[in-house]
Amino acid sequence: MRLPDRIKATIKKYSMLVPGDRLLVGLSGGPDSVCLLTALCGLQKDLGTSVSAAYINHGLRPGEIPAEIAFCTALCTRLGVPFTVKAIEVKTYASTKKKNLQEAARELRYAAFDEIMAETGANKLALGHNADDQAETMLMRLFRGSGMTGLSGIPPVRNSIVRPLIETERTEIEKFLSDENLKAGAHSGLSYVIDSSNLKDEYLRNKIRRHILPELKKHNTELISTLARTADIMRDEERYLELLVTKTLMRLISRKNDMAIELFTAPLEALDTVLLRRALRRAVDETASLRGIGFINIEDMTALIKKGRAGDRLHFHGGIRVIKGYSTVKITSEAPARLGSYKLDKNETLPLTETGLVLQASVVSSMERDPAARPKDTAFFNADMLKFPLTVRPRKSGDFFYPAGFGKKKKLQDFFVDEKVPRDERDAVPIVASGDDIIWVAGYRADERHKVDKSTGSILKLQLKPLKI
C-alpha cells in the first residue's frame, strides 16, 4: 500500500480528521515529521483540511538547532506551508520543577503547541509517531513494569492530538522520503536532518531502537506490526474496562474534594481485584492532591481493602493517608486534625471544631450515664479535688497519667500505643487537665487519682458528643 493511502486508511480507522480541520504539524526536521508534513500537504484536497507547521526549540542542542530551523523553514517554503518557531526553557523549568529533562521537555512542548494552535486557529495537532515508536514504547513500559494501560502504547487519537503515521513503519517512511527525493531530482543528500541525541545509548528508548528491536526482529520479521496489533487489542480491552470502572465509581464515591475522596467500603471489598485496582487508580487521578500515588501504592491499598480491618491505615509520601473505616475508605492528603487549647469551667459546653466534637461539663448529684452515649465518652470526677477552669488541649511531650484500673503511672505515648490509637489521630484526642494533672484522655480512659468515691461531695460529669453544625 502506498504511504499516502496507508495514512488515509489510518485517519479513517481512528476517525482522526473531518473536512474543515486545520492541522498544526509538529515539525522537528527528522524523517517522521518531514514525511508526515509532506504527505498531509499532498492529501489536503482529499481530506478537506489545511496544514501549518511548528518547530519547538528546546535549547538542548544549540549547535544543531540553527541548521534544523533553516531546513524546516526551507521545507515549509517549498510546500507553501505557514511555519512557526517557538523557544522553550527546558533546563530552567526542569530545575525549578525538579523534573528530568525529558519530562520537562514534553510538558513544555505540548504547552507550546497549545499556544501556537490558539494563535493560528488550528484545531488538531498532528505528530509523527510511527509504528516503530509504538513498538519501542510498549517494550519500554514492559521492561519498567506496566499494566494494560501502559501496554496500550501511544494512543492514535488523544483529545485534539492525532498520529496519522502510527500504523506506518520506519522503513516505509524512509522509502517514501527516498522516492520524494528522486521525484525532486535530488539524487544525493538527505531530505531530513538527524537529531544527534537519537544516536546515543543514554536513553532506554535508543537502546531498544538500536540494539534490542533488531535482535528481536531476527525471530519475528513482522515484529513491529505484531506489537502494533497487540497495542490495538490492549486499547480495546482497556476502553471496555474503563467503561466498567466509570459505571462502578458512580456507586462507590461517598464524598470528594480536592484533598480527599471517600469510597464506600462494602462495594469496594466485593469488587474483583482487576476492577478494584482500576477504580482506585481512577479515584486518585480525579483528586488533585492524590495524583502522586503510584502502582505499588495502589497494590497496598488493594490489600488494605481486601484484608485490612476497620481502623487500619496506610501512610504514603507527601502526607497521603488511606484509612479503612467501617463504612468508608478515605484517601486523603489533608493534614491530620490537631486540637487547640481551651479552658472549660463547670456547667459549660465547649465546641471542639477541629475534631467535630463537643465537650460538656456539668455538676451532677449521681453517676447516671446517658444510655445513648458510648461508655468511653462519659467520665465522672471528684469535683472537690479539681482546679477550675479545666484545660482542654492536645497531647504534649512528657505527658503521663494514672489510668483508672491500671494502678500505676503510665506515659501517654505508651498508652496510645497500647490502645492502638493511630498516629495521625493522636493530636486530635482531647486531653483534659486540672492544673498540671491529666484527669481524662477523652474518649479513652479517666485518671485513677480523681475518681468518685464514698467521700465525694460534688461530682463533675464530662461527656463527649458529636458537634452538630
C-alpha positions in Angstrom: 0.0 0.0 0.0 1.3 3.5 -0.9 2.2 5.5 2.1 -0.4 8.3 1.5 -3.1 5.6 1.1 -1.9 4.0 4.4 -2.2 7.4 6.1 -5.7 7.9 4.8 -6.7 4.4 6.0 -5.3 5.2 9.5 -7.1 8.5 9.6 -10.4 6.8 8.6 -9.9 3.9 11.0 -9.5 6.1 14.1 -11.8 9.0 12.9 -8.8 11.4 13.3 -10.0 14.2 11.0 -13.1 15.7 9.4 -13.3 18.2 6.5 -12.5 21.7 7.6 -9.9 20.6 10.2 -6.9 23.0 10.5 -3.9 20.9 11.2 -0.7 22.0 13.0 2.1 19.5 12.3 4.9 19.2 14.9 8.0 19.6 12.7 11.4 18.7 14.0 13.2 18.2 10.7 13.5 14.5 11.4 12.3 11.8 8.9 9.0 11.1 10.7 7.8 14.7 10.9 9.1 15.6 7.4 7.2 12.6 6.0 4.1 13.5 7.9 4.1 17.1 6.7 4.8 16.2 3.1 2.1 13.5 3.0 -0.5 15.7 4.7 0.2 18.5 2.3 -0.4 16.2 -0.6 -3.7 14.9 1.0 -5.2 18.3 1.8 -7.6 18.3 -1.1 -8.8 14.7 -0.4 -9.2 15.3 3.3 -10.6 18.8 3.1 -8.1 20.1 5.6 -5.5 22.8 5.8 -1.9 22.4 7.1 0.6 24.5 9.0 3.8 23.6 10.9 5.7 24.5 14.0 9.2 23.8 15.3 9.8 23.8 19.1 13.3 24.9 20.1 14.1 23.1 23.3 17.5 24.8 23.6 19.2 21.5 24.4 21.4 21.1 21.3 22.5 24.7 20.4 25.0 23.5 17.8 22.3 21.8 15.7 19.2 24.0 16.2 20.0 26.7 13.6 20.5 24.2 10.9 17.3 22.4 11.8 15.3 25.6 11.8 16.8 26.6 8.4 15.9 23.2 7.0 12.3 23.3 8.3 11.9 26.9 7.0 13.1 25.9 3.5 10.8 22.8 3.5 7.7 24.8 4.6 8.5 27.5 2.0 8.8 24.8 -0.8 5.5 23.2 0.4 3.7 26.6 0.8 3.0 25.9 4.5 2.8 28.6 7.2 5.7 27.9 9.7 6.2 29.0 13.3 9.2 28.6 15.6 8.8 28.8 19.4 11.5 28.5 22.0 11.1 26.9 25.4 13.4 27.0 28.5 13.6 23.3 29.3 16.6 23.3 31.7 15.2 26.2 33.8 11.8 24.5 34.0 13.3 21.1 34.9 15.4 22.7 37.7 12.5 24.7 39.1 10.0 21.9 39.0 12.5 19.2 39.9 11.8 17.1 36.8 14.1 15.2 34.5 14.9 16.9 31.1 12.7 14.5 29.1 9.7 15.0 31.3 10.2 18.8 31.4 10.7 19.0 27.6 7.5 17.0 27.0 5.4 19.2 29.3 6.7 22.5 27.8 6.5 21.2 24.2 2.8 20.4 24.5 2.1 23.7 26.2 3.9 25.5 23.3 1.9 23.6 20.7 -1.3 24.7 22.5 -0.2 28.3 22.4 0.6 28.1 18.7 -2.7 26.4 17.9 -4.5 29.2 19.7 -2.5 31.8 17.8 -3.0 30.2 14.4 -6.6 28.9 14.8 -5.5 25.2 14.3 -7.8 22.7 16.0 -5.8 19.5 15.6 -2.1 18.7 16.3 -0.6 16.1 14.1 2.5 14.3 15.5 4.9 12.0 13.7 4.9 8.9 16.0 5.1 5.8 13.9 4.6 2.0 14.3 8.3 1.6 15.4 7.8 4.2 18.1 4.7 2.3 19.2 6.8 -0.9 19.5 9.6 0.8 21.4 7.1 2.4 23.8 5.4 -1.0 24.6 8.8 -2.6 25.3 10.0 0.3 27.5 6.8 0.0 29.6 7.0 -3.8 29.7 10.6 -3.6 31.0 9.6 -1.0 33.6 6.6 -3.0 34.8 3.3 -1.8 33.4 -0.3 -3.0 33.3 -2.7 -3.0 30.4 -2.9 0.8 30.3 0.8 1.2 29.7 0.9 -1.6 27.2 -1.8 0.1 25.2 1.1 2.2 23.9 0.8 5.6 22.2 -2.9 6.5 21.5 -3.6 7.2 17.8 -6.0 9.9 19.0 -6.0 11.8 22.3 -8.1 14.9 22.6 -7.0 17.2 19.8 -3.8 15.2 19.1 -3.7 12.8 16.1 -0.9 10.5 14.9 -1.5 9.6 11.3 1.7 7.6 11.0 1.0 5.3 14.0 0.5 2.3 11.7 3.4 3.1 9.3 6.8 1.5 9.9 10.0 3.5 9.8 11.2 1.6 6.7 8.1 2.8 4.8 8.8 6.3 5.9 12.4 6.2 4.7 11.3 4.7 1.3 8.7 7.5 0.9 11.3 10.1 1.6 13.8 8.5 -0.8 11.1 8.4 -3.5 10.2 12.0 -2.9 13.9 12.9 -3.3 14.0 11.1 -6.6 10.9 12.9 -7.8 12.5 16.2 -6.9 15.7 15.3 -8.7 17.7 15.1 -5.5 19.9 12.0 -6.2 22.2 12.6 -3.3 22.0 14.1 0.2 19.3 13.7 2.8 15.7 15.1 2.8 15.7 15.4 6.6 18.0 16.2 9.5 19.3 13.8 12.1 18.9 14.6 15.9 22.3 13.5 17.3 20.7 12.6 20.7 18.9 9.7 18.8 22.3 8.2 18.0 23.4 7.8 21.7 22.6 5.0 24.1 21.9 7.3 27.1 18.2 6.7 26.9 16.4 3.4 27.2 14.4 4.1 24.0 17.5 4.5 22.0 18.9 1.2 23.3 15.7 -0.6 22.4 15.7 1.0 18.9 19.4 0.5 18.2 20.0 -2.9 19.8 17.0 -4.8 21.2 14.5 -4.5 18.4 17.0 -5.6 15.6 17.7 -8.7 17.6 14.0 -9.5 18.2 13.3 -9.0 14.5 15.6 -11.9 13.8 13.0 -14.1 15.5 9.9 -12.3 14.1 10.3 -10.3 10.9 6.8 -8.9 11.4 7.5 -7.8 15.0 6.5 -4.1 14.5 3.1 -4.9 13.1 2.6 -7.7 15.7 3.2 -5.3 18.5 1.0 -2.7 16.9 -1.8 -5.2 16.7 -1.2 -6.1 20.3 -1.4 -2.4 21.3 -4.7 -2.2 19.4 -6.2 -5.1 21.3 -4.9 -3.7 24.6 -6.6 -0.4 23.9 -9.9 -2.0 23.0 -9.9 -4.0 26.2 -8.7 -1.0 28.2 -11.6 1.0 26.8 -14.1 -1.6 27.8 -12.7 -2.0 31.3 -12.6 1.8 31.8 -16.3 1.9 30.9 -17.0 -0.7 33.6 -14.9 1.4 36.1 -16.9 4.5 35.2 -20.2 2.8 36.0 -18.7 1.2 39.2 -17.3 4.5 40.5 -20.8 6.1 40.3 -21.9 3.9 43.2 -18.6 3.9 45.1 -18.0 7.6 45.9 -19.3 8.8 49.3 -17.8 12.3 49.1 -14.9 14.0 47.4 -13.0 17.3 47.3 -9.6 18.4 46.1 -7.8 17.0 49.1 -9.6 13.7 49.8 -12.0 11.1 48.5 -14.2 8.7 50.4 -15.4 5.4 48.9 -18.0 3.0 50.3 -16.2 0.0 51.9 -18.7 -2.8 51.2 -18.9 -2.5 47.4 -15.1 -2.0 47.3 -14.5 -5.2 49.2 -16.8 -7.1 46.8 -15.0 -5.9 43.6 -12.8 -8.2 41.7 -9.1 -7.2 42.1 -8.8 -6.2 38.5 -11.6 -3.7 38.7 -10.6 -2.6 42.2 -7.2 -1.5 41.1 -8.6 0.5 38.3 -11.3 2.1 40.4 -8.7 3.2 42.9 -6.4 4.5 40.2 -9.3 6.5 38.7 -10.4 7.8 42.1 -6.9 9.2 42.9 -6.4 10.5 39.4 -9.5 12.6 39.7 -8.5 14.0 43.1 -6.0 16.8 42.6 -3.7 16.3 45.6 -3.5 12.5 45.3 -2.1 12.1 41.8 1.4 11.2 43.0 0.2 7.8 44.2 2.0 5.1 42.2 1.3 1.5 41.2 2.9 0.0 44.4 0.7 2.3 46.5 -2.4 1.0 44.6 -1.4 -2.6 45.4 -1.0 -1.7 49.1 -4.4 0.0 49.0 -6.0 -3.1 47.4 -4.5 -5.3 50.1 -5.8 -2.9 52.8 -9.4 -3.0 51.4 -9.4 -6.8 50.9 -7.7 -7.9 54.1 -7.5 -4.9 56.5 -9.7 -4.2 59.5 -11.6 -1.1 60.3 -9.1 1.4 61.7 -6.2 0.1 59.6 -4.4 2.7 57.6 -1.5 3.3 55.2 0.9 6.3 55.1 2.4 7.3 51.7 4.8 10.1 50.7 3.6 13.6 50.7 1.4 13.1 53.8 -1.1 10.9 51.9 -3.1 8.6 54.1 -5.5 5.8 53.4 -7.9 5.0 56.3 -10.2 2.0 56.3 -13.3 2.6 58.3 -16.4 0.6 59.0 -18.4 2.1 56.1 -15.9 4.0 54.0 -12.3 4.0 52.9 -10.8 7.5 53.0 -7.8 8.5 50.8 -6.6 12.0 51.8 -3.7 14.4 51.8 -5.4 16.6 54.4 -3.2 17.3 57.4 -4.4 15.3 60.5 -6.6 17.3 62.8 -4.8 19.0 65.8 -6.8 20.2 68.8 -6.3 23.8 70.0 -6.0 24.7 73.7 -9.1 25.8 75.7 -10.5 26.4 79.1 -13.6 24.7 80.5 -15.5 25.6 83.6 -18.3 23.9 85.5 -21.6 23.7 83.6 -20.1 24.8 80.3 -20.2 23.4 76.8 -17.0 23.6 74.7 -17.2 23.0 70.9 -14.0 21.3 69.6 -14.5 22.2 66.0 -11.1 20.7 64.8 -12.4 17.2 65.8 -16.1 17.6 65.2 -16.9 17.1 68.9 -18.4 18.9 71.8 -17.3 18.6 75.4 -19.9 19.2 78.1 -19.1 19.8 81.8 -21.8 19.6 84.3 -22.1 19.2 88.1 -24.4 16.3 88.9 -25.7 14.5 92.0 -25.2 11.0 90.9 -23.2 9.0 88.3 -26.0 8.5 85.9 -24.9 7.7 82.3 -26.5 8.8 79.1 -27.8 5.5 77.6 -27.3 6.8 74.1 -23.6 7.6 74.6 -20.6 5.3 74.4 -19.3 4.3 77.8 -15.8 5.8 77.0 -17.4 9.1 76.0 -18.6 9.8 79.6 -16.4 10.2 82.7 -17.1 11.2 86.4 -14.7 13.0 88.7 -14.5 14.2 92.3 -15.1 17.9 91.6 -13.8 18.9 95.0 -10.3 17.8 94.0 -10.2 19.7 90.7 -8.8 23.2 89.9 -11.2 25.2 87.7 -11.2 26.1 84.9 -10.0 22.9 83.5 -7.6 22.9 80.5 -8.6 21.0 77.3 -5.6 20.6 75.0 -3.7 18.2 72.6 -1.0 15.9 73.9 2.5 17.2 74.6 5.9 15.6 75.1 6.3 14.1 78.6 2.6 13.7 79.3 1.6 10.9 81.8 -1.4 10.0 83.9 -2.7 7.2 86.1 -5.2 5.2 84.0 -8.2 4.1 86.0 -8.0 0.4 86.9 -4.3 0.3 85.9 -2.9 1.2 89.3 0.3 3.0 88.3 1.7 5.8 86.3 1.8 5.5 82.5 3.3 7.6 79.7 0.6 8.9 77.4 2.6 7.9 74.4 2.7 4.3 75.7 -1.0 4.4 76.5 -1.8 5.5 72.9 0.4 2.6 71.5 -1.3 0.0 73.8 -4.8 1.4 72.9 -3.8 1.3 69.2 -4.7 4.9 68.7 -3.5 5.7 65.1 -0.6 8.2 65.0 -2.5 10.6 62.8 -5.3 10.8 65.3 -3.3 11.3 68.5 -3.1 15.1 68.2 -6.9 15.3 68.0 -7.6 13.4 71.2 -8.8 15.9 73.9 -6.6 15.8 76.9 -8.5 17.3 79.9 -6.2 18.6 82.7 -6.7 20.0 86.2 -3.7 22.2 86.8 -0.7 20.0 85.7 -2.6 16.7 86.2 -4.3 14.9 83.3 -7.7 13.8 84.6 -9.1 12.3 81.4 -7.9 11.1 78.0 -11.3 11.9 76.5 -12.9 9.1 74.7 -10.4 6.5 76.2 -9.7 6.5 80.0 -10.1 8.6 83.1 -7.4 9.2 85.7 -7.4 7.0 88.9 -6.5 9.8 91.2 -9.6 11.9 90.6 -12.3 9.2 90.6 -15.5 9.4 92.6 -15.6 7.6 95.9 -17.8 7.4 99.0 -16.3 10.6 100.4 -17.0 12.6 97.2 -19.3 15.6 97.8 -19.6 17.1 94.3 -19.5 15.2 91.1 -18.3 16.6 87.8 -19.6 14.8 84.7 -17.7 15.2 81.4 -19.2 14.0 78.2 -18.1 14.0 74.6 -20.8 14.3 71.9 -20.7 14.9 68.1 -20.7 18.5 67.1 -24.0 19.4 65.3 -23.4 22.0 62.6 
